[in-house]
């Protein structure tokens, strides 16, 4: 379980999170939606201690993140919005193996995890290809595979479908669904629900650093447009305010 209570975070004079309380249960798939600048990325970066709160608390599996960063970062896998922020090795296979190797796992277990993770993002058999020669969408898939290979208790993905073609999106969605069904909680951060609405158990919408909606998908759809979140069947351009707001 991931739980925040009265979480506050500031960037200078800007209040990015304003008293956010949220609980994500084991095996639950939560879509965290909102326009750019709503606070959603800032929120999830507290889940494994990448950011520290100015007030409030964050706990993972019943343990304070502030008290045990190693435990939090082992339990919470994170896929960043920009994949180059987390790719560390020269080849696909080496990059995906990096995390499991640092856990000190046996070589057979590392190989199994790498193979399973690459299969989940349609990259099987491409272990020796160089990361530097991949497209942006392929790098995104490698980043997702690296997180999958860690087999975390909780997996957080920030705008994971950017640059992915339909086949890759389908493969990733299938893997996320399977993870949720096996007891891994999945948090997908997005401003566009068209890919993930069917996956979600719950939709949480943020605006101006606060949770403004927390509901089942069917109940959430009618209210999301006013928060600059795209829903299935909708075609529109982002509002000017959403474009101008800072992430």
C-alpha positions in Angstrom: 0.0 0.0 0.0 1.1 3.6 -0.7 -0.4 6.3 1.5 0.1 10.0 1.7 -1.4 12.2 4.4 -1.7 16.0 4.1 1.2 16.1 1.7 2.6 19.6 0.9 5.4 20.4 -1.5 6.7 23.8 -2.7 9.0 24.9 -5.4 10.1 28.2 -4.0 6.9 30.3 -3.6 4.9 27.9 -5.8 2.7 25.4 -3.9 2.9 22.2 -6.1 1.1 19.9 -3.6 -1.5 21.4 -1.2 -2.5 18.9 1.5 -2.8 15.7 -0.7 -4.1 12.6 1.1 -4.3 9.5 -1.0 -4.2 5.7 -0.5 -3.4 3.2 -3.2 -4.1 -0.4 -2.3 -2.1 -3.5 -3.3 -3.3 -4.8 -6.7 -5.1 -1.6 -7.5 -4.7 0.2 -10.9 -5.1 3.9 -10.4 -5.0 6.5 -13.2 -3.6 9.8 -11.9 -4.9 12.4 -14.3 -4.6 16.1 -14.7 -3.3 18.9 -16.9 0.4 19.9 -17.0 1.1 21.7 -13.8 -1.6 20.0 -11.7 0.9 18.3 -9.4 0.6 14.7 -10.5 4.3 14.2 -11.3 5.4 15.9 -8.1 3.1 13.7 -6.1 4.4 10.3 -7.5 8.0 11.4 -7.0 7.3 11.4 -3.3 6.4 7.7 -3.4 10.0 6.6 -3.5 11.7 9.6 -2.0 12.8 11.3 -5.2 11.3 14.4 -3.6 10.8 15.1 0.1 7.7 16.8 1.4 7.6 20.2 3.1 4.8 18.9 5.3 2.8 15.7 5.6 3.9 12.1 5.4 4.4 9.3 2.8 4.4 5.6 3.6 5.0 2.5 1.5 4.0 -0.9 2.7 3.4 0.7 6.1 6.9 2.2 6.4 7.7 5.9 6.3 9.6 6.7 3.1 11.6 9.3 5.0 12.8 6.6 7.4 13.8 4.0 4.8 14.6 5.3 1.3 16.1 2.0 0.3 13.0 0.0 1.1 10.8 2.6 -0.7 12.9 2.5 -3.8 12.9 -1.3 -3.9 9.2 -1.4 -3.4 8.2 1.3 -5.9 9.3 1.1 -9.5 9.3 4.3 -11.4 9.2 4.9 -15.2 9.9 8.6 -15.9 8.2 10.7 -18.5 11.6 11.1 -20.3 13.2 7.7 -20.7 16.8 9.0 -21.1 16.6 10.0 -17.5 16.8 6.3 -16.4 18.7 4.5 -19.2 22.1 3.6 -17.9 23.7 0.9 -20.2 24.8 0.7 -23.8 22.6 -2.2 -24.9 19.0 -3.1 -24.3 19.7 -6.3 -22.4 22.4 -4.7 -20.2 20.1 -1.8 -19.3 17.2 -4.1 -18.4 19.5 -6.3 -16.3 21.1 -3.4 -14.4 18.5 -3.2 -11.6 18.3 -7.0 -11.0 22.1 -7.2 -11.0 22.2 -4.6 -8.3 19.9 -6.7 -6.2 22.5 -9.4 -6.2 20.2 -12.0 -7.9 21.5 -15.2 -9.4 22.3 -15.0 -13.1 19.5 -17.4 -14.0 17.0 -15.2 -12.2 18.3 -12.1 -13.9 18.0 -13.8 -17.3 14.5 -14.8 -16.6 13.5 -11.3 -15.5 15.1 -9.7 -18.5 13.4 -12.1 -20.9 10.0 -11.6 -19.2 10.3 -7.9 -19.2 11.4 -7.6 -22.8 8.5 -9.9 -23.9 6.1 -7.5 -22.1 7.1 -4.6 -24.2 7.6 -6.4 -27.6 11.4 -6.3 -27.5 12.2 -10.0 -27.3 15.4 -11.0 -29.1 16.8 -7.4 -29.2 19.1 -7.6 -26.2 22.3 -6.7 -28.1 20.9 -3.7 -29.8 22.5 -0.4 -28.8 20.2 2.0 -26.8 21.7 5.0 -28.5 20.4 3.8 -31.9 16.8 3.4 -30.7 13.8 5.6 -31.5 12.2 7.6 -28.7 9.3 5.0 -28.5 11.8 2.1 -28.3 13.7 3.8 -25.5 10.4 4.3 -23.7 9.8 0.5 -23.9 13.3 -0.2 -22.6 12.7 2.1 -19.6 9.4 0.3 -18.9 11.2 -3.1 -19.2 13.8 -2.0 -16.8 11.1 -1.2 -14.2 9.3 -4.5 -14.9 12.5 -6.5 -14.4 12.7 -5.2 -10.8 9.4 -6.8 -10.0 8.4 -4.1 -7.6 5.4 -4.1 -5.3 4.2 -0.9 -6.9 4.8 0.4 -10.4 4.4 4.1 -11.3 4.5 5.1 -15.0 4.6 8.8 -15.9 3.0 9.3 -19.4 4.2 5.8 -20.5 2.5 5.7 -23.9 4.1 8.7 -25.5 5.7 7.7 -28.8 4.4 4.1 -28.7 2.7 2.6 -31.7 -0.6 0.7 -31.3 1.1 -2.7 -31.0 3.5 -1.6 -28.3 0.7 0.2 -26.4 -1.4 -3.0 -26.4 1.5 -5.1 -25.2 2.3 -2.7 -22.3 -1.4 -2.5 -21.4 -1.6 -6.3 -21.3 1.4 -6.5 -19.0 0.1 -3.8 -16.7 -3.2 -5.6 -16.4 -1.5 -8.8 -15.6 0.6 -7.1 -12.9 -2.4 -5.6 -11.3 -4.2 -9.0 -11.3 -1.2 -10.6 -9.6 -1.3 -8.1 -6.8 1.1 -5.3 -8.0 -0.4 -1.9 -7.7 -0.1 0.2 -10.8 -0.2 4.0 -11.0 -0.4 5.5 -14.5 0.2 9.3 -14.7 -1.5 10.9 -17.7 -3.4 13.8 -19.1 -5.0 11.5 -21.7 -7.2 8.6 -20.6 -7.9 7.2 -24.0 -5.4 4.4 -23.6 -5.9 3.5 -20.0 -9.5 4.0 -19.0 -10.3 0.4 -19.5 -7.4 -0.6 -17.3 -8.3 1.6 -14.3 -10.0 0.5 -11.2 -10.1 4.2 -10.1 -9.4 7.6 -11.5 -7.8 10.3 -9.4 -7.8 13.8 -10.9 -5.6 16.7 -9.7 -5.7 20.4 -10.3 -3.7 23.2 -8.7 -1.9 20.7 -6.4 -5.0 19.1 -5.0 -7.1 16.0 -5.5 -10.3 17.2 -7.1 -11.8 13.9 -8.1 -11.5 10.3 -6.9 -14.0 7.9 -8.5 -14.6 4.8 -10.5 -13.8 5.3 -14.2 -17.5 5.3 -15.3 -18.3 8.0 -12.8 -15.2 10.1 -13.5 -15.5 10.6 -17.2 -18.2 13.2 -17.1 -16.2 15.5 -14.9 -12.7 15.1 -16.4 -12.9 17.5 -19.3 -13.2 20.5 -17.0 -9.8 19.5 -15.6 -8.1 19.4 -19.1 -8.1 15.6 -19.2 -8.8 13.9 -22.5 -11.3 11.0 -22.5 -12.2 8.4 -25.1 -14.1 9.8 -28.0 -13.1 13.4 -27.3 -11.2 15.5 -29.8 -10.1 18.9 -28.7 -7.0 21.0 -28.2 -5.6 21.7 -24.8 -6.8 24.9 -23.2 -4.5 27.8 -23.2 -4.3 27.8 -19.4 -3.2 24.1 -19.5 -0.4 24.9 -22.0 0.8 27.9 -20.0 0.9 26.1 -16.7 4.2 24.7 -15.5 4.7 20.9 -15.0 
